[in-house]
Amino acid sequence: MSGRSSPVGYGLYFIDVLACLLFCLTLTLVGARFSSETTVPVDLPELSGAAGGAAEKETVAVTIREEAGATHFYLEDRALSLEALGEALRREAPAAIQIRSEETALARVIGLAHASGVRDIELAYETRPAGGGR
């Protein structure tokens, strides 16, 4: 003989299903966005002046070499004296120059510092008048 199930069992089942539905509805409402996105046009300023000019011009290479006991200077691939190099740089002032040097004490120190992890290397220099005086 099979007995009838109790209506209390069906009621507990209904409460479980209802709790799951309410939980799913709560998750849906929490995750929903009820706002609309707005966009604002922005006019960005144009980069001008010295920084813009530097990007347009290319870097000029200056090479310093020791040959036959004398120091020779090259602007790109043209051999020049120190005075002619200075005149050429004044006449056609480049935005940036890259100085290439063979192994000297200065180049070795910069190489050692760079290999040790130093990334900010400043170069200080002093120019003297042609007479050699201070």
C-alpha positions as a LaTeX table, in Angstrom:
\begin{tabular}{lrrr}
\hline
Residue & $x$ (\AA) & $y$ (\AA) & $z$ (\AA) \\
\hline
Met1 & 0.00 & 0.00 & 0.00 \\
Ser2 & 1.42 & 3.28 & $-0.97$ \\
Gly3 & 0.78 & 6.18 & 1.25 \\
Arg4 & 0.11 & 9.64 & 0.15 \\
Ser5 & 2.90 & 12.10 & 0.64 \\
Ser6 & 2.44 & 14.85 & 3.08 \\
Pro7 & 1.56 & 18.31 & 1.72 \\
Val8 & 4.23 & 19.69 & 4.06 \\
Gly9 & 6.91 & 18.04 & 1.85 \\
Tyr10 & 5.59 & 19.84 & $-1.21$ \\
Gly11 & 5.56 & 23.12 & 0.71 \\
Leu12 & 9.20 & 22.75 & 1.74 \\
Tyr13 & 10.15 & 21.97 & $-1.87$ \\
Phe14 & 8.27 & 25.07 & $-3.06$ \\
Ile15 & 10.09 & 27.24 & $-0.49$ \\
Asp16 & 13.49 & 25.94 & $-1.71$ \\
Val17 & 12.63 & 26.67 & $-5.35$ \\
Leu18 & 11.31 & 30.12 & $-4.43$ \\
Ala19 & 14.50 & 30.90 & $-2.45$ \\
Cys20 & 16.66 & 29.91 & $-5.45$ \\
Leu21 & 14.58 & 32.10 & $-7.78$ \\
Leu22 & 14.86 & 35.08 & $-5.44$ \\
Phe23 & 18.62 & 34.56 & $-5.17$ \\
Cys24 & 18.97 & 34.49 & $-8.99$ \\
Leu25 & 16.79 & 37.59 & $-9.32$ \\
Thr26 & 18.95 & 39.40 & $-6.73$ \\
Leu27 & 22.15 & 38.52 & $-8.61$ \\
Thr28 & 20.61 & 39.72 & $-11.86$ \\
Leu29 & 19.57 & 43.06 & $-10.37$ \\
Val30 & 22.94 & 43.62 & $-8.70$ \\
Gly31 & 24.83 & 42.95 & $-11.92$ \\
Ala32 & 22.54 & 45.06 & $-14.11$ \\
Arg33 & 23.39 & 48.61 & $-15.12$ \\
Phe34 & 20.52 & 51.03 & $-15.30$ \\
Ser35 & 22.47 & 54.04 & $-16.53$ \\
Ser36 & 23.34 & 55.18 & $-20.00$ \\
Glu37 & 26.86 & 55.97 & $-21.12$ \\
Thr38 & 27.66 & 59.45 & $-22.31$ \\
Thr39 & 30.58 & 60.56 & $-24.43$ \\
Val40 & 32.22 & 63.95 & $-24.39$ \\
Pro41 & 34.29 & 65.15 & $-27.35$ \\
Val42 & 37.75 & 66.33 & $-26.30$ \\
Asp43 & 39.97 & 68.61 & $-28.36$ \\
Leu44 & 43.58 & 67.66 & $-27.62$ \\
Pro45 & 46.25 & 70.34 & $-28.03$ \\
Glu46 & 48.76 & 70.05 & $-30.84$ \\
Leu47 & 52.40 & 69.59 & $-29.86$ \\
Ser48 & 54.40 & 72.48 & $-31.25$ \\
Gly49 & 57.63 & 74.30 & $-30.68$ \\
Ala50 & 61.02 & 72.75 & $-29.96$ \\
Ala51 & 59.70 & 69.26 & $-29.20$ \\
Gly52 & 57.78 & 69.08 & $-32.49$ \\
Gly53 & 60.80 & 70.27 & $-34.46$ \\
Ala54 & 63.05 & 67.68 & $-32.82$ \\
Ala55 & 60.79 & 64.87 & $-33.94$ \\
Glu56 & 60.88 & 66.07 & $-37.55$ \\
Lys57 & 64.66 & 66.44 & $-37.81$ \\
Glu58 & 66.90 & 63.43 & $-37.63$ \\
Thr59 & 69.83 & 62.90 & $-35.32$ \\
Val60 & 73.26 & 63.82 & $-36.71$ \\
Ala61 & 76.19 & 61.52 & $-35.90$ \\
Val62 & 79.54 & 62.98 & $-34.81$ \\
Thr63 & 82.36 & 60.43 & $-34.64$ \\
Ile64 & 85.65 & 60.95 & $-32.79$ \\
Arg65 & 88.53 & 58.68 & $-33.81$ \\
Glu66 & 92.19 & 58.36 & $-32.88$ \\
Glu67 & 94.17 & 57.70 & $-36.07$ \\
Ala68 & 97.97 & 57.77 & $-36.30$ \\
Gly69 & 98.26 & 59.50 & $-32.93$ \\
Ala70 & 95.91 & 62.34 & $-33.95$ \\
Thr71 & 92.27 & 62.93 & $-33.17$ \\
His72 & 89.97 & 63.11 & $-36.20$ \\
Phe73 & 86.37 & 64.32 & $-36.23$ \\
Tyr74 & 83.65 & 63.15 & $-38.62$ \\
Leu75 & 80.26 & 64.76 & $-39.19$ \\
Glu76 & 78.24 & 61.86 & $-40.57$ \\
Asp77 & 80.92 & 60.55 & $-43.00$ \\
Arg78 & 82.78 & 63.84 & $-43.72$ \\
Ala79 & 86.18 & 64.30 & $-42.07$ \\
Leu80 & 86.48 & 67.76 & $-40.51$ \\
Ser81 & 88.82 & 69.64 & $-38.21$ \\
Leu82 & 87.48 & 70.64 & $-34.80$ \\
Glu83 & 86.98 & 74.23 & $-35.95$ \\
Ala84 & 85.22 & 73.15 & $-39.16$ \\
Leu85 & 83.00 & 70.80 & $-37.13$ \\
Gly86 & 82.00 & 73.66 & $-34.84$ \\
Glu87 & 81.27 & 75.89 & $-37.83$ \\
Ala88 & 79.17 & 73.19 & $-39.52$ \\
Leu89 & 77.14 & 72.63 & $-36.34$ \\
Arg90 & 76.56 & 76.39 & $-35.96$ \\
Arg91 & 75.57 & 76.75 & $-39.61$ \\
Glu92 & 73.13 & 73.80 & $-39.65$ \\
Ala93 & 72.17 & 73.40 & $-35.99$ \\
Pro94 & 70.67 & 69.90 & $-35.66$ \\
Ala95 & 67.96 & 69.14 & $-33.12$ \\
Ala96 & 70.01 & 66.27 & $-31.69$ \\
Ile97 & 73.45 & 64.77 & $-32.16$ \\
Gln98 & 74.83 & 61.34 & $-31.40$ \\
Ile99 & 78.48 & 61.40 & $-30.36$ \\
Arg100 & 80.36 & 58.21 & $-31.20$ \\
Ser101 & 83.77 & 57.69 & $-29.68$ \\
Glu102 & 86.33 & 54.95 & $-29.81$ \\
Glu103 & 87.63 & 53.50 & $-26.57$ \\
Thr104 & 88.73 & 56.33 & $-24.31$ \\
Ala105 & 88.77 & 56.69 & $-20.55$ \\
Leu106 & 85.46 & 58.58 & $-20.73$ \\
Ala107 & 83.83 & 55.94 & $-22.95$ \\
Arg108 & 85.04 & 53.13 & $-20.63$ \\
Val109 & 83.60 & 54.84 & $-17.52$ \\
Ile110 & 80.25 & 55.43 & $-19.23$ \\
Gly111 & 80.19 & 51.80 & $-20.42$ \\
Leu112 & 80.97 & 50.50 & $-16.93$ \\
Ala113 & 78.28 & 52.68 & $-15.37$ \\
His114 & 75.72 & 51.59 & $-17.93$ \\
Ala115 & 76.62 & 47.91 & $-17.48$ \\
Ser116 & 76.22 & 48.35 & $-13.71$ \\
Gly117 & 72.61 & 49.45 & $-14.15$ \\
Val118 & 73.01 & 53.24 & $-14.10$ \\
Arg119 & 70.56 & 54.65 & $-16.66$ \\
Asp120 & 70.84 & 58.39 & $-15.91$ \\
Ile121 & 74.34 & 59.49 & $-16.91$ \\
Glu122 & 75.07 & 63.22 & $-17.08$ \\
Leu123 & 78.08 & 64.62 & $-18.89$ \\
Ala124 & 79.64 & 67.84 & $-17.57$ \\
Tyr125 & 82.14 & 69.71 & $-19.70$ \\
Glu126 & 84.12 & 72.93 & $-19.71$ \\
Thr127 & 85.22 & 74.88 & $-22.72$ \\
Arg128 & 88.22 & 77.19 & $-22.60$ \\
Pro129 & 89.09 & 80.10 & $-24.83$ \\
Ala130 & 91.49 & 79.45 & $-27.68$ \\
Gly131 & 94.33 & 81.13 & $-25.74$ \\
Gly132 & 94.29 & 78.28 & $-23.20$ \\
Gly133 & 93.73 & 80.64 & $-20.25$ \\
Arg134 & 90.94 & 80.44 & $-17.78$ \\
\hline
\end{tabular}
